[in-house]
Amino acid sequence: MADHKFNIQLSSQIGAVGASSTLLSNLQQMAQDSGAIQPFFAGQLSSLNQLYRTIANQGESVWLDVQDGQTGLPLKVVVNGNSSLVVGSGFLPDGLNVIQNGTTSTTDFQDFGFGYVNLVLNNQNSDVEVIQLSTSILQYAGGGLPTFDLQTGLQDLINNINDRVKDFLSLMIDGAFGDEETESVAEAQQTTEENVTDSAQQASAEEQMITPTEGEEVAADFGFGVAEAANLALEIGVWVIELVFQIISKSITNYVRVYNATGQEIEFSLCLMRQNTAALAAPELPNNPVYIPAMGTPAWTPAAIIGDNPLFFVDFAFVNTDSLSGVGYVLKAQPNGDFPGFNVLVNIPITGSNQLYLQLQRDDDCADFWTQHHQGSDALTLQVTSGSYTLSIATNQSSGESDSPIDGSRGFNYQHLILLTQTQ
């Protein structure tokens, strides 16, 4: 075991995307156009699926070493057509001091940097879209490395960290594509948890040589911190949800994305799931919140890459656990400042049309809210306004089969886009 330890703490619950005026306008149009929903989800999820398949089929050789033209730092990149998966890292403002000065012991970890995994889409006739799928906190523990510099030392360390994350991603993808399908949500979640743990262990490295400065080498250990299993898929990033879908076979699947295009941080939670509904990736019940940052809050991906006005989102995935039952749930956001909070109800019955209900006012009694509103509206889009806030929802269809946004297979595949906006 080395006297210098680096930890990659997989941490993010929230995705982000550069919020260009074009993107915001497109989201507002999609929130009123059900026909745009499936192509929107497919544009991202199928691209990610193809990248995963490229990694699973071709292995180590598909990863390219690239230098970021904006930051000058090393990247690991996989390219498939007009899309790419990018692994990058960087230093916090005080990161150099943490490494040069060291910590009190090899168990006293302090934050020195950040990591990110991005999906980059080179869309035809539009700007390049950078979507932050996952982030991590980089930590150091051990004796100081006073000669560590921001030339040789930084480049070498970032390259080592990116290598570890690249190996972790590849192992996770290999595990998901190699597992047999199951109809059990519990088995799918357990398999994913085991894949995360096993991949993190295999991607770790002991006594790895690093170069703090030109002509000097020291041994260091690299490891991973893994989120609690109860929130595993959501905790380590939205990219994991698609891997869970690879190993589960269900009759109804529902993919949900919630965007916060306001100046308020939103405390958001899943407050009710109907019997025989299961969340492949969502905050643990009851009412375990996630916090969606206000638009423009800095993302971990450098502003030179993602822009200086990020838009944040959270993804959910639901399935039915009984072929004779549908999917139903209520989402909730707490009030904050002049934001009144909201409730969103989605009811996907096994027969008949799907039902939606929106309310720009928080109701904590979600069981009663379901009873009152589960036969809401079979419209494909809904919108409500309160003060300066507008809450919109759009779905691809109200009943029947459609193409999966992940792999194009036919089934009862439903997607919901939820958008919260604010007029200034």
N, C-alpha and C positions, 0 to 999 in steps of 0.2 A: 504494500500500500504506500502511495506517495504522500509527501508532506504538503502537496498542493492539490486541492480538490475543486473541481468545477461541477456545478449542478445545473441541469436544465429543468426548470420547474414548469411543467405544462399547465397553463393557467387560464386560458381565455374561455369565457362563455359566449362571447359576442363577436359577430362578424362585422366587417366594415368595407365600405367602397368609396372611392372618390366621388364626391357629390357635385358633379358638373351640372350646369343649368339644363343640359340636354337630358341627363339621367332623371333629375327631379321632374321635368316636364313629362318624360316617358312614364314614370311611375304614376303620376297623377292621371295620365290618359289611360293606363292599364287598369287603374282602380275603377274605371268606369267602362271597361271593355273586356268582357269575359273571354272573347276570342283571342286575346293577347296573352292570357295567363299561362296556358300550357307551353306555348313557344318560349315564353320568358323563362320558366323553370327549366325547360329542356335545354335552352341555350347554355345554361350554366351546368346543370347536373349531368347532361349527356357528355359535355366536354370534359368534366371531371372524371366521369366513368371511363372515357376513352384514354385519358391519361393514366388512370389506375391500371387499365388493361395493358397499356404499353409497358408500364413498370413490371407488372406481373409476368408478362410474356417474354420480355427482353432483358430484364435484370439490370445489373450494375452498368452495363454499357450505355444505357439510355441517359444516364445522368451526365450533364455537361458542366464543366468548370467555366464560369463566366465572371467577368468583373463588371460590377454595376457602373454604368456610365455617369450616374448622378452622385453616388457616394464614394466610388473608387474601391469598395469593399468586395470581397469574393462572394459569389452566389453559387448555389447548386440548382440546375435547371433541367427539366424534362420538357420537350417540345413535341406536340402532336398537332399537325396542321396549323390552324390559327390560334391554338391555345397552348399555354405552358403552365407548369407548376414550378414555383420559385421558392427556394429556401434561402433565407437571409438572416443576418444578425447585426447588432450594433452595440455601441457603448452608451450608457447613461452619462449625464454630465460629470458625475463624480466617479465614474467607473475606473478611470486610470488610477486615482488615489487608492481605491479599495484594493486593487491588485498590487500596487507598489508598496503600500503600507501593511497589507495583510490583516488578518483577524486574530482573535485571542487563541483560537484552537482550530483543529481540522473539523470540528463540528459546529463552529460558529460561522454560519453562512451569511454573507451580506450581498445585497443586489449590486451588480455592476453593469448589467446590460440587458438586452432584450432580443428575442428572436421572433420570426414571423414566417408563415407559410401562405403564399398568395397564389390565387388563380388569376392568370392574365389572359384576357380575351382580346384578340385583334379583330374587332368586328368590322365587317365591310361597311364603308360609307359612314363610319362613326369613329369617335375617339377610342383609343385603347382603354379597356376597362380593367382596373386593378381591384381585385376582391380579396380582402384579408380574411383567410379561412381560420387561422389559428395563430395564437401567440404564446410566448413563453417568457418567463423571467430567468435571466442568467445570474447565477450566484457563485461566489468564491469563498473558500475557507482555507486557512493555513497561513504559513509564513509569508512575509512580504517578498515581492520580486522587484526590488528597487530599480533594476536596470530595464524593466519592461518599458518599451517605447511604442509610440503610435504609428510607427512605420512597420518594421519587421515583426514586432511583437503582436500588434493588433491584427495584421494580415494573417499571421500564422494561427493565432488563437481563433479568430472568426472562422477560418477554414476548417479547423479541427471541430468546432462546435457544429458547423453546417454539415460536416461529414457524419456526426453522431445523429443529427436530426434526419438526415437523408436515409441513414441505415434504419432508423426507427420507422419512418414512413414506409420504406420498402418492405420491411418485415411485417408491418401491420397489413399492408395490401396483400402480400403473399398469403398471410394467414386467412384473410377474409375470402379471397378467391379460391383458396384450397379447402375450405370447410364445406361440409355437406349442408344442404338446406334443411331447415327445421320449421315446423309450424308453431313451435313453442316460443313465445316472447322471452320467457325466463331463460330458456336455453340459449337463444340468440344473444341476450344481454350478457349472460355468463361467459359465452364464448368470446364476445368482444372484450370483456374485462380481462380474460385470460390472455387474449392476443396482446392487449396493451401492456400487461405486466411482463409477459415473456419477451415482447419486442423491446421494451425498455431495458430489460436485463441484458439481452443479446447485443443491443446497440451501445451499451456502456463500454468503457475501456479503462483498464488500469495500466499504470506505468507508461502512459503515452508520452512520447517526447515532444516538448514544445520549445519554441525559440523566442525567449523574451526580447532578445536583441541580437544583432548580427554577431555570429560566432559563439553564442552561448546556448546551451541546451539544458533543460531540467525535465524531470519526470513529473507527470500530473495524472490524476484520475478524473475521468469524465463519467457522470451518472445522470439519472433522470429522477425527478420527483413526479409521482403519478397521482392524479386526483382521486378522491374518494369514489369507490365503485358505484355508490347510489346515484351519483350524478355524472357518471363517467363520460358518456358520449358528449353531453353538453359542455362539461368542464374543459375538455381538451380541444374543442373546436368543432365547427359545423362540418368539417370534412369527414368526421367519423360516422355521421348519420348514414351516409351513402354506403359505407362498408357494412353497417348493420343490415341494410336492405339486401345486401348480397347473400345473406345466410338465412333469411326468413321468407317463408312462403305464406302469404295471407290473401284473403279474398278482397279486402278493402284496405287501401293505403291512403293516407292523407298527409301531405307535406304542406307545412305552414311557414310562412316567413312574415315577420313583423318588423316594419321600418319605423324608426323614430326621427321624423324630419321636423323637429321642433327645437326650441332653445332650452327645453327642460329635460333633465335626466328623468327617466321613467322607471319607477319600481314596478316590475311586471311579474305576474305569476300565473300558474295554472291552478285554479281554485276548485275545479270539479271535473272528474271523469266519470262517465256513466259506466255501469256494470258491463263487463265484456269489452271495454275499451282499454287499450294499453298504450303507453307512451314509449316508443323506442328511444326517444331522446327528448327530455323535458325536465324542468325542475321537479324535484320530489314533492309529492303531496304531503301535508296540505300547505299550500300557500308559501312554499319556499321560493323567495323572490330572486330574480336576476335584475340587474340594473343596466338599462340601455342608455348609454351616454347621450347627452345633447349633441345635435349636429354641430360640427366644427370642433368638438373636443379632439385634441391630438390623438392619433392612432399610433400603435407601436411601429407600424410600417412608416419609414421616414416620409415627411411631407414632400420631399423631392420626388418620391415615387408615387404615393397615393393622393397627393394634393393636400392643400391646407384647409380643406373643408369636408372632412370625412362624414359619411352618413352611416349610422350603425344599425345593425339588425340582429335578430335572434331567430333561429330556425327550430321548428318542432316537427316531429314525425309521429303519427298515430296509426294504429292498426286495430282491427277487431280480433278478439281472441276466441270467438265462437262464430262459426259460419252462419248461424241463424240469427245473429245480432249485428247491429250496426256500430257506428262510432259516434260518440257525443261527448262534448266537453264545454267548459266555460273558462275563459281567460279574463284576467283582471289586472288593472293598473291603478295604483294608489294616487290620490291627489298630490300635487306638488306646486306650491305657489298659486298662480291663477289657473293651473291645469286641474280640471274637476275629477280626473280619473275616468276609467271606463270599464265596461264589461262587453265581451264578445262571446256569443253563443253559436256553436256549430253543431248541427244535428244531421247525421248521415244515416238514415234508417236503412234497414235491409230491403224494404220495399217502399215505393213512393218517392216523392221528390225530397231532396235535401232542404233543410231549413236554416235560415240565418237570422240573427238578431243582434243589433248594436245599441249601445247606450253610452253616451258621454256623461256618465255619472257613476261613481263607484257604488256597487252593491256587494257587501261582504257576505250576505246570505246567498251563496251561489246555488245551494240546493233549491231554495225557494225561487231564485231567479230562473233556474231551469224549468221548474214546474209552471211558472207563469208564462214563459216565452219560448218553450221548445217547439211549439208550432208557430214559429214566427213568420218568415217570408221565404217563398221559394224563388225569389229573384236571384239573378246571378251576380248582381252588384247592389250594395247598399251604402248609404252615406248619411252621417248625422253631423251637425255643427252645434257647438256651444261656445259663445264668445269668439275668440280668435282661433279656436281649435276645430279641426275637421277630422273625423274618423271614417275611414273607408274600408270596405272589404269587397273583394272580387274573387270568384271561383271559376274554374274552367267549365263546369257543367253541374246540373242539378240532379242527374241520375244517369245510369247506364255506364258502359265501358268506354275507355279511351286509351290512347297510347301512354305508356309510362314515360315520364320526363327523363328517366335515367337511362333506360335501354330500349324504349320503344315497344316493349311487349304489351299486349292488350290485357286489360283488366279494369277493375273498379278503382281507378286511380284519380284521386281528387287533389287539387292544389288550391290553397287559399293565400292570397296576398292581402295583408292588412297594413294600411298606411295611415300614420298619424301626422298631420301637417299643421302648421300655424301661420297665420297671416300676420305680418308685421304692422 
